[in-house]
C-alpha cells in the first residue's frame, strides 16, 4: 500500500505515488485549453498512436500495465521493442519532467536497473512519458508473486543470489549519490531459476539531498521509522532499512515487525500503523523484548526458517532491526549484507536422509536438524578452509571469486571453482579450477604440482592447495558424532 506522510496527515490512496506533486508545466509549453473529454483521453494511448523523443519515434502496440501515476505500454521503433511509461495529466508536472530528464542523462548505475532512456511526448503536450528497456516477463517475475505463493522455489541458491544482487544494485545506486525512496516488492523482478534481479520504477530515484519531509512517500511496511513519523525525508540511509526488510522477508517469508503486535490490531488505521512501524517498532526476534514474537498458527511463517540459519546471519538481522531501527547511521551497509550472504551460500549442505538443503553452523552442527524431515544431520560434506572461513563442497557446488577472496567480495559472479563428480565412480569428487590462477599442491610423489584452468584435483583429507596466493586446506566428508 503506497502511503504519503505529510507531517501526520492520513494515509493516501493505495497506489497513489504522491498526491501533492508540484504544479503543471506553464502554458507556454503545456496546452491547457482542451475540453474535458479531450483532456481525459490524453491520459491514455491507443494502439497505433505515436510518441516522440529528441531523435526517435515510437509506435504504441498495446497497454501492458498501469498504476497511480499513469500506464505502461509496449512500443516499437526501428524493429526494437521497449516499454513506455506514460504519465497522467495529474502526474505530468514540471518537476517530474526534469527529474526524468536528469535520470536519462545520468544513465543507469548498472544493468540491473530498468532505467529511463529518453523522454517522449505525444500530440498532446499535457502529458509526457519515458522509454525504458522491456522486461522479459517469461523469465522475470514480480517479487510479490513469490510471497503470494504463486512461485515455488525448491533451492536456496537463487533466493540467496537474488538477495545478493538486490544489495549490490542499491550499493551501485548509492555510490552515484542517489537514493531510491521506495524499495518494495512491487519494484523488484526476479528470475527464480538463476536469482538474477531487475529493479524497475526508477522514476522513484532522486538525488540523496532531500531536506523537506513534506513530500515523503513510500510503501507501507518498508519505510524507515523516521520516514513513517514524518521526521526525515527518504535517503540512502532509509533505503538501507527498506533493503533489510526485503532481505528478511526473502529469507524468512515474514515481515520483521509483524508479530503479535500487528496481529492484535483490530482496525489498521493511520495511528495504529504509525505506532507499529514508526513510534514503537519491535523486531519479532528482538533478543530482549519478546512482546512481538510470531503468533503460532496465525503469524508465524518465519518460525519455519529463522532457527535454521547460521548464528552470524541471525545476529546481523538482530543488528538491523534493533540498533538499526532507531539509529540511521548504524544500519547494515549493502557491502556487509553481500559478505554475509556469500558466507550463507558457502554454508549450504544437504540432508543425507531426504536430500533437502540446510545450513552448516560450526557452533551448532551437532544439534542441526533438517527443516524438511526433522532428522538430525549426520554428515558434513567435504569443505575448504581459507583462514577462518569455511566453504562447504557439495556435489553441485560452484564457488565464485568473491567467496575465495574476501577482499574481492563484490566479485560474486566470476566462477572460480566447481566440484566435479567422477562420471564412472560417483564416490570420487574433485575440484575443477575455473580461474586463470595457477593452483599448486603436493602430489602423491611429494612433488609440487601445478593446476591451470580446467584442471581437476581429487578431494582428499589433508590436501593443501595454494589457489593463487591463498592457502586452502581441504577436508573430506566427516561423520557427525
C-alpha positions as CSV (number, residue, x, y, z in Angstrom):
1,X,0.0,0.0,0.0
2,X,1.5,3.3,-1.1
3,X,1.2,6.0,1.6
4,X,2.1,9.6,2.0
5,X,3.2,11.0,5.4
6,X,2.8,14.8,5.4
7,X,3.6,15.7,9.0
8,X,0.9,13.5,10.3
9,X,-1.8,13.5,7.6
10,X,-3.8,10.4,6.7
11,X,-2.7,7.6,4.5
12,X,-3.4,8.3,0.9
13,X,-4.8,6.1,-1.9
14,X,-3.3,2.6,-2.1
15,X,-1.4,3.0,-5.4
16,X,-1.0,6.8,-5.5
17,X,2.7,7.6,-5.6
18,X,2.3,11.2,-4.5
19,X,-0.8,13.4,-4.5
20,X,0.9,16.7,-3.8
21,X,3.3,16.9,-6.7
22,X,4.2,20.4,-7.9
23,X,2.1,22.4,-10.3
24,X,1.9,21.5,-14.0
25,X,4.1,22.9,-16.7
26,X,3.5,26.5,-17.7
27,X,1.1,27.4,-20.5
28,X,4.0,28.3,-22.8
29,X,5.0,24.7,-23.3
30,X,1.9,22.8,-22.0
31,X,-1.5,23.1,-23.6
32,X,-4.2,23.9,-21.0
33,X,-7.3,24.7,-23.1
34,X,-8.6,21.2,-24.0
35,X,-12.1,20.2,-23.5
36,X,-12.7,18.0,-20.5
37,X,-13.3,14.9,-22.7
38,X,-10.2,15.5,-24.7
39,X,-8.1,16.1,-21.6
40,X,-9.2,12.8,-20.2
41,X,-8.4,11.0,-23.4
42,X,-4.9,12.4,-23.4
43,X,-4.2,10.3,-20.3
44,X,-4.3,7.2,-22.4
45,X,-2.7,6.0,-25.6
46,X,-4.2,3.7,-28.2
47,X,-2.5,1.0,-30.4
48,X,-1.2,2.9,-33.4
49,X,-0.5,6.1,-31.6
50,X,3.0,7.6,-31.8
51,X,5.2,9.3,-29.2
52,X,8.5,11.0,-30.0
53,X,11.8,11.7,-28.3
54,X,14.5,14.0,-29.4
55,X,15.7,11.8,-32.2
56,X,13.4,8.8,-32.3
57,X,9.7,8.0,-32.8
58,X,7.8,5.1,-31.2
59,X,4.6,3.4,-32.1
60,X,2.3,2.1,-29.4
61,X,1.4,-1.6,-29.7
62,X,-0.6,-2.3,-26.5
63,X,-1.1,-1.4,-22.9
64,X,0.8,-3.8,-20.5
65,X,0.4,-2.2,-17.1
66,X,-0.9,0.6,-15.0
67,X,-0.6,2.4,-11.7
68,X,-1.3,5.6,-9.8
69,X,0.9,7.8,-12.0
70,X,-0.2,6.5,-15.4
71,X,0.1,3.5,-17.7
72,X,2.8,1.4,-19.2
73,X,2.7,0.4,-22.9
74,X,4.6,-1.9,-25.3
75,X,6.1,0.3,-28.0
76,X,8.3,-0.3,-31.0
77,X,10.9,1.7,-33.0
78,X,13.1,0.5,-35.9
79,X,12.2,-3.1,-35.2
80,X,13.1,-2.9,-31.4
81,X,10.6,-3.2,-28.6
82,X,10.6,-1.1,-25.5
83,X,8.3,-0.2,-22.6
84,X,6.8,3.3,-22.3
85,X,5.6,4.8,-19.0
86,X,3.0,7.4,-19.9
87,X,2.1,9.8,-17.1
88,X,-1.4,11.0,-16.4
89,X,-2.0,14.7,-16.6
90,X,-2.0,14.9,-12.8
91,X,1.5,13.4,-12.6
92,X,2.8,15.3,-15.6
93,X,4.5,18.0,-13.6
94,X,7.4,20.2,-14.4
95,X,9.4,18.7,-11.5
96,X,8.7,15.1,-12.8
97,X,9.7,16.1,-16.3
98,X,13.1,17.5,-15.2
99,X,13.7,14.6,-12.8
100,X,13.3,12.0,-15.6
101,X,15.4,14.2,-17.9
102,X,18.3,14.2,-15.4
103,X,18.0,10.4,-14.8
104,X,18.1,9.7,-18.6
105,X,21.2,12.0,-18.9
106,X,22.9,10.4,-15.9
107,X,22.4,6.8,-17.1
108,X,21.7,3.6,-15.1
109,X,24.0,2.7,-12.2
110,X,24.2,-0.9,-13.5
111,X,22.3,-3.1,-16.0
112,X,20.1,-4.3,-13.1
113,X,18.1,-1.1,-13.4
114,X,15.2,-0.7,-15.9
115,X,16.3,2.9,-16.3
116,X,14.7,5.8,-18.3
117,X,16.3,6.0,-21.7
118,X,14.6,9.2,-23.0
119,X,11.7,11.5,-22.5
120,X,8.9,11.3,-25.1
121,X,5.8,13.4,-25.8
122,X,2.7,12.8,-28.0
123,X,0.4,15.1,-29.9
124,X,-1.0,16.5,-26.6
125,X,1.5,18.5,-24.6
126,X,-0.4,17.9,-21.4
127,X,1.3,14.5,-21.0
128,X,4.7,13.0,-21.4
129,X,6.4,9.7,-20.6
130,X,9.7,7.9,-20.8
131,X,11.1,5.0,-22.8
132,X,12.8,2.2,-20.8
133,X,14.0,-1.4,-21.6
134,X,11.4,-4.1,-21.8
135,X,11.4,-6.7,-19.1
136,X,11.2,-10.3,-20.3
137,X,8.3,-11.5,-18.2
138,X,8.8,-15.1,-19.3
139,X,12.0,-15.1,-17.2
140,X,11.4,-12.4,-14.6
141,X,8.6,-12.4,-12.1
142,X,7.5,-9.6,-9.8
143,X,8.7,-10.4,-6.3
144,X,5.3,-10.1,-4.9
145,X,4.3,-13.3,-6.7
146,X,6.9,-15.2,-4.7
147,X,5.3,-14.1,-1.4
148,X,1.8,-14.8,-2.6
149,X,2.8,-18.5,-3.1
150,X,2.5,-18.4,-6.9
151,X,6.2,-19.1,-7.4
152,X,7.7,-22.2,-5.7
153,X,11.4,-22.2,-5.3
154,X,12.9,-25.5,-4.1
155,X,16.6,-24.5,-3.8
156,X,18.1,-21.8,-1.7
157,X,20.8,-20.7,-4.2
158,X,18.6,-18.5,-6.4
159,X,17.0,-16.9,-3.3
160,X,20.4,-16.1,-1.8
161,X,21.7,-14.9,-5.2
162,X,18.6,-12.6,-5.6
163,X,19.4,-11.1,-2.1
164,X,23.0,-10.5,-3.1
165,X,22.0,-8.8,-6.4
166,X,19.5,-6.6,-4.6
167,X,22.1,-5.4,-2.1
168,X,24.6,-4.9,-5.0
169,X,22.1,-3.0,-7.1
170,X,21.4,-0.5,-4.3
171,X,25.1,-0.3,-3.5
172,X,25.7,0.8,-7.1
173,X,22.9,3.3,-6.9
174,X,24.0,4.9,-3.6
175,X,27.6,5.3,-5.0
176,X,26.1,7.7,-7.5
177,X,24.8,9.9,-4.8
178,X,21.2,8.9,-5.4
179,X,18.6,7.1,-3.3
180,X,15.6,5.0,-4.4
181,X,13.0,6.2,-1.9
182,X,10.5,3.3,-2.4
183,X,12.2,-0.1,-2.2
184,X,9.4,-2.7,-2.0
185,X,8.2,-5.9,-3.6
186,X,6.4,-4.1,-6.4
187,X,9.6,-2.7,-7.8
188,X,11.7,-5.8,-7.9
189,X,11.7,-8.6,-10.5
190,X,13.5,-11.9,-10.1
191,X,14.4,-14.8,-12.4
192,X,13.9,-17.5,-9.8
193,X,15.8,-20.0,-11.9
194,X,19.1,-18.0,-11.6
195,X,18.4,-15.4,-8.9
196,X,19.0,-12.5,-11.4
197,X,17.3,-9.3,-10.3
198,X,15.9,-6.3,-12.2
199,X,14.9,-3.0,-10.4
200,X,12.1,-1.1,-12.0
201,X,10.1,2.1,-11.4
202,X,13.2,4.1,-11.3
203,X,11.4,7.4,-11.6
204,X,11.3,6.9,-7.8
205,X,15.1,7.7,-7.8
206,X,16.3,11.1,-6.7
207,X,19.5,12.7,-5.5
208,X,20.3,11.9,-1.9
209,X,20.0,15.5,-0.7
210,X,16.3,16.0,0.1
211,X,15.8,18.3,3.0
212,X,12.0,18.5,3.2
213,X,9.7,15.8,4.6
214,X,6.6,17.4,3.2
215,X,6.5,15.1,0.1
216,X,7.6,11.9,1.9
217,X,6.0,8.8,0.5
218,X,6.8,5.1,0.3
219,X,5.3,1.7,0.7
220,X,3.7,0.7,4.0
221,X,5.9,-1.7,6.0
222,X,9.1,-0.8,4.1
223,X,9.7,2.8,5.2
224,X,12.2,3.5,7.9
225,X,10.6,4.6,11.3
226,X,11.8,8.3,10.9
227,X,10.0,8.4,7.5
228,X,6.8,6.9,8.8
229,X,6.8,9.6,11.6
230,X,7.4,12.4,9.1
231,X,10.7,13.3,10.8
232,X,13.0,12.8,7.9
233,X,12.9,12.6,4.1
234,X,13.9,9.5,2.1
235,X,17.7,9.0,1.8
236,X,20.2,6.3,1.2
237,X,20.1,5.6,5.0
238,X,16.3,5.0,4.8
239,X,16.9,2.8,1.7
240,X,19.1,0.6,3.9
241,X,16.2,0.0,6.3
242,X,13.9,-0.9,3.4
243,X,16.6,-3.2,1.9
244,X,16.9,-5.1,5.2
245,X,13.1,-5.6,5.3
246,X,13.2,-7.1,1.8
247,X,16.1,-9.4,2.6
248,X,14.5,-10.6,5.8
249,X,11.2,-11.4,4.0
250,X,13.1,-13.1,1.2
251,X,14.8,-15.5,3.6
252,X,12.0,-15.8,6.3
253,X,8.7,-15.1,4.4
254,X,7.5,-12.8,7.2
255,X,7.8,-9.1,7.9
256,X,10.4,-8.4,10.6
257,X,8.0,-6.2,12.6
258,X,4.7,-8.1,12.1
259,X,4.2,-10.4,15.0
260,X,1.9,-10.3,18.0
261,X,1.5,-6.5,17.9
262,X,0.4,-6.5,14.3
263,X,-1.9,-9.5,14.8
264,X,-3.7,-7.8,17.7
265,X,-4.5,-4.6,15.8
266,X,-8.3,-4.6,15.3
267,X,-8.5,-1.7,12.9
268,X,-5.4,-0.9,10.7
269,X,-5.9,2.8,10.8
270,X,-3.3,5.5,10.4
271,X,-2.5,5.8,14.1
272,X,-2.0,2.0,14.6
273,X,0.3,1.7,11.6
274,X,2.4,4.7,12.6
275,X,2.8,3.1,16.0
276,X,3.7,-0.3,14.6
277,X,6.2,1.0,12.0
278,X,7.2,4.3,13.4
279,X,6.9,5.1,17.1
280,X,7.1,1.6,18.7
281,X,8.6,-0.9,16.1
282,X,9.8,-4.1,17.7
283,X,11.7,-6.9,15.9
284,X,9.9,-10.2,16.1
285,X,13.1,-11.8,17.3
286,X,14.4,-9.0,19.5
287,X,16.6,-10.8,22.0
288,X,15.5,-8.5,24.9
289,X,11.9,-7.5,24.1
290,X,9.7,-10.6,23.4
291,X,6.4,-8.7,23.2
292,X,6.2,-9.0,19.4
293,X,7.1,-12.6,18.7
294,X,5.4,-14.6,15.9
295,X,1.9,-15.8,16.7
296,X,1.7,-19.6,16.5
297,X,-0.6,-20.7,13.7
298,X,-1.5,-17.1,12.8
299,X,1.5,-15.1,12.1
300,X,4.4,-17.5,12.2
301,X,5.9,-18.1,8.8
302,X,9.4,-17.1,10.0
303,X,9.4,-19.8,12.6
304,X,10.0,-22.4,9.9
305,X,13.1,-20.6,8.7
306,X,14.7,-18.4,11.3
307,X,16.1,-21.1,13.6
308,X,17.8,-23.0,10.8
309,X,20.0,-20.1,9.7
310,X,23.6,-19.8,11.0
311,X,24.1,-17.6,14.0
312,X,26.1,-14.9,12.1
313,X,23.1,-14.2,9.8
314,X,20.6,-14.1,12.7
315,X,22.9,-11.7,14.6
316,X,23.1,-9.5,11.5
317,X,19.3,-9.2,11.3
318,X,19.1,-8.5,15.0
319,X,21.6,-5.7,14.5
320,X,19.5,-4.4,11.5
321,X,16.2,-4.4,13.5
322,X,17.3,-3.3,16.9
323,X,20.1,-0.7,16.7
324,X,19.3,0.0,13.1
325,X,15.6,0.6,13.8
326,X,16.4,3.8,15.6
327,X,19.9,4.9,14.5
328,X,20.1,5.5,10.8
329,X,23.9,5.8,11.0
330,X,24.1,2.2,12.4
331,X,22.2,0.5,9.7
332,X,23.8,-2.5,7.9
333,X,25.5,-1.4,4.8
334,X,25.0,-3.2,1.5
335,X,28.6,-4.4,1.4
336,X,28.1,-6.2,4.8
337,X,24.9,-7.9,3.5
338,X,26.8,-9.1,0.5
339,X,29.6,-10.6,2.5
340,X,27.2,-12.3,4.9
341,X,25.1,-13.7,2.0
342,X,28.1,-15.1,0.3
343,X,29.0,-16.8,3.6
344,X,25.4,-18.1,3.8
345,X,25.8,-19.6,0.3
346,X,29.1,-21.1,1.3
347,X,27.4,-22.9,4.2
348,X,24.8,-24.7,2.2
349,X,24.7,-28.5,2.6
350,X,22.3,-31.4,2.0
351,X,20.4,-33.6,4.4
352,X,21.6,-37.1,3.7
353,X,18.2,-38.5,4.8
354,X,15.8,-36.6,2.5
355,X,18.0,-34.5,0.1
356,X,16.7,-31.2,1.3
357,X,19.0,-28.2,1.8
358,X,20.2,-27.0,5.2
359,X,22.9,-24.8,6.6
360,X,26.2,-25.6,8.3
361,X,27.0,-23.8,11.5
362,X,30.2,-24.9,13.2
363,X,28.9,-24.0,16.7
364,X,25.6,-25.9,16.5
365,X,26.3,-28.6,13.8
366,X,25.9,-31.5,16.3
367,X,22.3,-30.3,17.1
368,X,21.4,-29.4,13.5
369,X,18.2,-30.9,12.3
370,X,16.7,-30.9,8.8
371,X,13.9,-28.4,8.3
372,X,12.1,-30.8,6.0
373,X,12.3,-34.2,7.6
374,X,13.3,-33.2,11.1
375,X,16.1,-35.7,11.3
376,X,19.5,-34.8,12.8
377,X,22.3,-34.1,10.4
378,X,24.8,-37.0,10.3
379,X,27.4,-36.0,7.8
380,X,29.3,-32.8,7.0
381,X,30.3,-32.7,3.3
382,X,33.9,-32.0,2.1
383,X,35.0,-28.4,2.7
384,X,37.7,-25.9,2.2
385,X,39.1,-23.7,4.9
386,X,40.6,-20.4,3.9
387,X,41.8,-18.5,7.0
388,X,38.9,-18.6,9.4
389,X,36.3,-19.1,6.5
390,X,34.9,-22.4,5.6
391,X,33.3,-23.3,2.2
392,X,31.3,-26.5,2.0
393,X,31.7,-28.6,-1.1
394,X,28.6,-30.4,-2.3
395,X,28.2,-32.5,-5.5
396,X,26.9,-29.4,-7.3
397,X,28.9,-26.6,-5.6
398,X,30.1,-23.6,-7.7
399,X,32.3,-21.2,-5.9
400,X,32.9,-17.6,-7.1
401,X,36.0,-15.5,-6.7
402,X,34.3,-13.4,-4.1
403,X,33.9,-16.5,-1.9
404,X,37.5,-17.3,-2.2
405,X,39.0,-13.8,-1.9
406,X,37.3,-11.9,1.0
407,X,39.0,-8.7,-0.3
408,X,37.2,-9.1,-3.6
409,X,33.8,-9.9,-2.2
410,X,32.0,-7.7,-4.7
411,X,33.1,-10.1,-7.5
412,X,30.4,-12.6,-6.6
413,X,29.7,-13.5,-10.3
414,X,33.0,-14.8,-11.6
415,X,33.2,-18.6,-11.3
416,X,36.4,-19.7,-9.5
417,X,36.0,-23.4,-8.9
418,X,33.4,-26.2,-9.0
419,X,33.0,-29.7,-7.7
420,X,33.3,-32.4,-10.4
421,X,31.9,-35.9,-9.7
422,X,33.7,-38.7,-11.5
423,X,31.3,-40.0,-14.2
424,X,32.1,-43.7,-13.6
425,X,33.0,-43.5,-9.9
426,X,30.5,-41.1,-8.2
427,X,32.2,-41.6,-4.8
428,X,35.2,-39.7,-6.2
429,X,34.9,-36.0,-6.2
430,X,37.4,-33.4,-7.5
431,X,37.9,-29.6,-7.5
432,X,38.0,-28.1,-11.0
433,X,39.9,-24.8,-11.5
434,X,37.7,-22.4,-13.4
435,X,40.0,-19.4,-12.8
436,X,43.1,-18.0,-14.5
437,X,45.1,-18.6,-11.3
438,X,47.6,-21.4,-11.2
439,X,47.0,-23.7,-8.3
440,X,49.8,-25.5,-6.5
441,X,49.6,-28.7,-4.4
442,X,51.8,-31.6,-3.3
443,X,51.3,-34.8,-5.3
444,X,51.5,-38.4,-4.1
445,X,55.1,-38.4,-5.1
446,X,55.9,-35.4,-2.8
447,X,56.4,-33.2,-5.8
448,X,54.7,-29.8,-6.2
449,X,52.1,-30.0,-9.0
450,X,50.6,-27.1,-10.9
451,X,46.9,-27.0,-11.9
452,X,45.9,-24.5,-14.5
453,X,42.4,-23.6,-15.8
454,X,40.0,-26.6,-16.3
455,X,42.4,-28.9,-14.4
456,X,41.0,-31.1,-11.7
457,X,42.5,-32.3,-8.4
458,X,40.8,-35.1,-6.4
459,X,39.3,-34.1,-3.0
460,X,41.0,-35.9,-0.1
461,X,41.7,-35.4,3.6
462,X,44.7,-33.2,4.4
463,X,45.1,-31.8,0.8
464,X,46.5,-28.3,0.9
465,X,46.2,-26.1,-2.2
466,X,47.7,-22.7,-2.9
467,X,45.0,-21.0,-5.1
468,X,46.9,-18.1,-6.3
469,X,48.2,-16.6,-3.1
470,X,45.5,-18.2,-0.9
471,X,46.5,-21.2,1.2
472,X,43.5,-23.5,1.4
473,X,43.1,-26.7,3.5
474,X,40.8,-29.4,2.2
475,X,38.9,-31.8,4.4
476,X,37.0,-34.9,3.4
477,X,33.4,-35.6,4.4
478,X,33.1,-36.1,8.2
479,X,30.6,-38.0,10.3
480,X,28.9,-36.0,13.0
481,X,29.1,-37.7,16.3
